[in-house]
């Protein structure tokens, strides 16, 4: 089957062998490339290449104007706005920019459709007056200013367009209007040139005017790619515009509407596939293409309904695809470096007098490209921030971390403050690009260098414009402007447009035919796009002036969708079904229309993701010789109460922490963590009681300690957190809680003394280390730990462990010694205090009888809660010898190669 382009070229060559003096006008540059290649293949002799224009290029040529960039248009419009608007009513650029894009879009539409400005703007202003009509005698100043704006809109437009025309530029709509106005002059100067239009459908008023003018000369032709099936169905949206042209163009009163085909009804293999979400869609497309031969790939097009999936789809392409041509380019905002600059902006924007927020610093430094720039300094800075608990970082902090008097150029760029200076910000971004460029290896980082060049052009453009106009006054406006700019800027990818797989957007598929079509993201809200309200022109006004509404835009997508199917044979339509927003996951109406037509057999399938089932995380670990060797070293270096308690709670966690050495991730604490709260309390109590060791405590001693509590706690906070703000928020509450805990504890001590208790503190934070000697143990075992407080109260020795959290009395009371080894560490606290007592006993630092227990600072009303077995809380030598048996049993279990490390089952 001939493609549409081949059919047109064949007809043209039958009528005229030499096409040198012919001008072909096509919908897009891509179509022009295919047309040129097809003409070359069908020629029997060499000729000068005919002129081939995309419609935009042809109209620009007719007008003699160049299209101004969107950024130039925004600045030119604001310049017109500032010159005309009274000073009291002017909005800053940051606010103006929010609605400027929509105004420019409306200007474009008005001009492309040759609408009379004055009457249109008068009408629009009157509508705004009606919309804000009120019974109130006086309107608010906000409403007054709003209505003034609409009354001044004709003046804004006139000054805006004249400013652009002075530079021989214009917005696209004005270029179209100028071309339509100048078409007669062009015809007069090109009487012998033949013009051939092909593949058009929806045409704005300017395009219709100039095409009809050229057709009226009798020396021009237009070829439509129309289908009988749609032309005969007067309600089908795919033929809406062509039926309208036949009805309204004078040309068709005396000329036939040619090139109506009947390809759509030919047999086609159509498969509709449902996938759950975008990434699965990319994988499905990759799996589909994997089965295609080289010849099939040369006849295949992959049309992306959602162009944001370009990178995931490229990454999912199979290895059999050697030749690839991507027509749309990669938007800068989708490149990896966009993330770098986004985090760079966030870092700078959220700077305050205290410095840069640590999370922003860490997130930025973790960008892969900065590891190449800063080498090992990244890990040093991040680790130090976490270890020193620095919440806000200044340049001086980075200097101290790295131990240097002056930071390198790269770090100065990263940690300089912009001070709300947009020029300085842009220069800083350009400086970052410069040092990154010098750090990258062209042989290994060619793609990153290409991305960098795209960002260099963007920031250079922003710098030039802002230096000229000086409208970007602050950082938020710069960031917004930057984001809009990179949304439209792309990195072009090189490829052969006539070989291999072709990847393109829907509009780029115009005029092109492929045997195999894969169309993705066929969902409502994407294809077709559906209703959008990015315009200040009301629907009624658009309808009256024949401006396109959402209905016409849907008809455009309908034509392109069905046109792709005209000559294709194998069609794969893919849509997503995951719930990611209203309408976005609904199957496109185009699929439903295909089903209702009943012309083609449609196969439905659901793409089931292929899961690579990885080996599950082991719930039990066998003790290899290497594990036993590690345990032997651990026993020799010392087993602590906390390590044995970990085993009692969860043997697998003991393996991870003490055998493998996997420690908890060190993170910055913005809010005081519970374990840190406990450390502060322990250290504060040690400091406060230190002067009174081996002295009988009195009420006067307690009273002397009380005024020292607050400064002691503050000093402990400063030791751990350096610059933490304790004046507000959760940390203030925690600070007050710690202070209240200690005050209440001292009050408890004071009351005990008043009641006659005789208290003498023997030791605080006693470091203990003693060997465990037993013939049962296979290798040397050391016990070690720190006892919080050892005291003699009323001639009774007490070993006390402070707990800042809540402790239940029941967790310290057992009936049988085996209870201490209960699963999930139910009696781990009892085990801990007995182990402290046992180590004191083995070190000959205890006399009997004694008691060992816990004081819960959160539940001080419970007082001292002693370990108790069978209602006996007295600890004797016999008690500890019984405990020793349990301890040895536990240690033997840990070192037994036949017992695996495993989690307790619930």
WOSULBEL-V317625 format. One record per backbone hydrogen bond with DSSP energy under -1.0 kcal/mol. CO is the residue of the C=O (numbers start at 1). NH is the residue of the N-H. If there is no record, write none. Layout:
<<CO NH> <CO NH>>
//
This chain:
<<3 7> <4 8> <5 9> <6 10> <7 11> <8 12> <9 13> <10 14> <11 15> <12 16> <19 22> <21 194> <22 51> <23 196> <24 53> <25 198> <26 55> <28 32> <29 33> <30 34> <31 35> <32 36> <33 37> <34 38> <35 39> <36 40> <37 41> <38 42> <39 43> <51 24> <53 26> <54 58> <55 59> <56 60> <57 61> <58 62> <59 63> <60 64> <66 170> <69 73> <70 74> <71 75> <72 76> <73 77> <74 78> <75 79> <76 80> <77 81> <78 82> <79 83> <80 84> <81 85> <86 89> <92 96> <93 97> <96 99> <96 100> <99 103> <100 104> <101 105> <102 106> <103 107> <104 108> <105 109> <106 110> <107 111> <108 112> <109 113> <110 115> <111 114> <112 206> <116 120> <117 121> <118 122> <119 123> <120 124> <121 125> <122 126> <123 127> <124 128> <125 129> <126 130> <127 131> <128 132> <130 133> <140 144> <141 145> <142 146> <143 147> <144 148> <145 149> <146 150> <147 151> <148 152> <152 156> <153 157> <154 158> <155 159> <156 160> <157 161> <158 162> <159 163> <160 164> <161 165> <162 166> <164 167> <164 169> <165 168> <168 66> <170 68> <171 175> <172 176> <173 177> <174 178> <175 179> <176 180> <177 181> <178 182> <182 186> <183 187> <184 188> <185 189> <194 23> <195 221> <196 25> <197 223> <204 208> <205 209> <206 210> <207 211> <208 212> <209 213> <210 214> <211 215> <212 216> <215 218> <221 197> <223 199> <224 226> <226 261> <227 231> <228 232> <232 234> <233 236> <236 239> <237 240> <239 243> <240 244> <241 245> <242 246> <243 247> <244 248> <245 249> <250 253> <251 254> <256 258> <259 226> <261 228> <263 266> <269 571> <270 603> <271 573> <272 605> <273 575> <274 607> <275 577> <276 578> <277 281> <278 282> <279 283> <280 284> <281 285> <282 286> <283 287> <284 288> <285 289> <286 290> <288 291> <289 292> <293 297> <294 298> <296 299> <297 300> <299 516> <300 502> <301 518> <302 504> <303 520> <306 309> <307 310> <309 313> <310 314> <311 315> <312 316> <314 317> <318 321> <320 322> <323 501> <325 503> <330 491> <331 334> <332 335> <335 338> <337 341> <338 342> <339 343> <340 344> <341 345> <342 346> <343 347> <344 348> <345 349> <346 350> <348 351> <352 355> <355 352> <356 393> <357 361> <358 362> <359 363> <360 364> <361 365> <362 366> <364 367> <367 370> <369 373> <370 374> <371 375> <374 377> <375 378> <376 380> <377 381> <378 382> <379 383> <380 384> <381 385> <382 386> <383 387> <384 388> <385 390> <391 358> <393 356> <394 398> <395 399> <396 400> <397 401> <398 402> <399 403> <399 404> <408 412> <409 413> <410 414> <411 415> <418 421> <421 425> <422 426> <423 427> <424 428> <425 429> <426 430> <427 431> <428 432> <429 433> <430 434> <431 435> <432 436> <433 437> <434 438> <435 439> <436 440> <441 444> <441 445> <445 449> <446 450> <447 451> <448 452> <449 453> <450 454> <451 455> <452 456> <453 457> <454 458> <455 459> <456 460> <457 461> <458 462> <459 463> <460 464> <461 465> <462 466> <463 467> <464 468> <465 469> <466 470> <471 473> <474 478> <475 479> <476 480> <477 481> <478 482> <479 483> <480 484> <481 485> <482 486> <483 487> <485 488> <485 489> <486 333> <489 332> <491 330> <496 499> <501 325> <502 302> <503 327> <504 304> <506 509> <507 510> <509 512> <515 569> <515 570> <516 301> <517 572> <518 303> <519 574> <521 523> <522 588> <523 526> <523 527> <528 525> <533 535> <538 542> <539 543> <540 544> <541 545> <542 547> <543 546> <549 553> <550 554> <551 555> <552 556> <553 557> <554 558> <555 559> <556 560> <557 561> <558 562> <559 563> <560 564> <569 269> <570 517> <571 271> <572 519> <573 273> <574 522> <575 275> <578 580> <583 586> <586 524> <588 592> <589 593> <590 594> <591 595> <592 596> <593 597> <594 598> <603 272> <605 274> <611 613> <619 903> <621 901> <622 624> <624 628> <625 629> <626 630> <627 631> <628 632> <629 633> <630 634> <631 635> <632 636> <633 637> <634 638> <635 782> <639 784> <640 644> <641 645> <642 646> <643 647> <644 648> <645 649> <646 650> <648 825> <650 654> <651 655> <652 656> <653 657> <654 658> <655 659> <655 660> <656 662> <673 677> <674 678> <675 679> <676 680> <677 681> <678 682> <679 683> <680 684> <681 685> <682 686> <683 687> <684 688> <685 689> <686 690> <689 692> <690 693> <692 695> <698 702> <699 703> <700 704> <701 705> <702 706> <705 708> <706 709> <708 712> <709 713> <710 714> <711 715> <712 716> <713 717> <714 718> <715 719> <716 720> <717 721> <718 722> <721 723> <729 733> <730 734> <731 735> <732 736> <733 737> <734 738> <735 739> <736 740> <737 741> <738 742> <739 743> <740 744> <741 745> <742 746> <743 747> <744 748> <745 749> <746 750> <747 751> <748 752> <749 753> <750 754> <751 755> <752 757> <753 756> <758 794> <759 697> <760 792> <761 694> <763 790> <766 787> <768 785> <770 783> <781 772> <782 639> <783 770> <785 768> <787 766> <788 765> <789 800> <790 762> <790 763> <791 798> <792 760> <793 796> <796 793> <797 851> <798 791> <799 853> <800 789> <801 855> <803 857> <808 811> <809 812> <810 813> <812 868> <814 870> <816 819> <817 820> <818 821> <819 822> <822 825> <825 828> <827 831> <828 832> <829 833> <830 834> <831 835> <832 836> <833 837> <834 838> <835 839> <836 840> <837 841> <838 842> <839 843> <840 845> <841 844> <850 875> <851 799> <852 867> <853 801> <854 865> <855 803> <859 862> <860 863> <865 854> <868 814> <869 872> <872 869> <875 850> <876 880> <877 881> <878 882> <879 883> <880 884> <881 885> <882 886> <883 887> <884 888> <885 889> <886 890> <887 891> <888 892> <889 893> <890 894> <891 895> <896 899> <901 621>>
//
